[in-house]
Amino acid sequence: MIETTFEFETSGLREEAKRIGLKEGREEGKKEGKLETANQLISAGVPLELIVKATKLTEEQILSYRKEFSEH
């Protein structure tokens, strides 16, 4: 079967969109994991400044997540 140029281009775009979506999903998953770890470390009494250094998250990200987490 011969693919038309349009079908070929749209299938390539779908593959690119899928690749980008997977990459973004992995990055979001990594961030979520870091936030969960930070929350556990805070609960264990680890100083926030050490958590920031270890996770490369900002204090604001950590505290915002902690506040949101505690509200649920």
N, C-alpha and C positions, 0 to 999 in steps of 0.2 A: 504494500500500500504506500502510495506517495503522500507525504505530508505536505500541506501547503505551507508557505512561508509564515502565514498568520498563525497556524496551529503550532508550528515550531517555535515561533517567538513567544506565544502565550504559555506554552509548556515550560519554556526557559524562565519566564517571569514567575510562574508558579513555583518552580524549584528554588529560585532566588528568594522569593518571599518566605518559603518554608525554611530555608537556611538561616535567614535573618531572624525569623521567629524563634527558631531553636536556640540561636545564639543569645537572643534577648532573654529567653526563658531560663537558660543556664545562668546568666548574669544575675537575674532577679533571684534565682534560687540560692546562689552564693551569698547574696546580700542578706536574704532572709535567714540563712544559716548563721551568718555572723551576728545578726541581731539577736537571734535566739541564744547563741552562746554568750553574748554580752549580757543579756538579761540574767542568765544563770550565774555568771560571774559576779554581777552586782549583788544578786541574792546571797552569794557565798561570801560577800564582804570584800571583794577585790576592789581596790581603788579605781575610780572611773578613769583617771589619767593613764593607768596601765592598760585598761581595756581598750582605750582609744588607740594607744600605740600598737597593741597586739592585733586589733581587728582592722585598723585603718579606716574606721568609721568616725564620724564626728560626734562630739558630745550631744549635739542637737539630735542627730539621728537616733542615737542610743536612748536618750531620755524620752524622745517622742514615742519610740516603739514601746518602751517600758510603760509609759502612761497609757498608751492604747491597749497594751497587753493586760494591764491590771484592770481596765474597765470592762473586760469581757469575762 
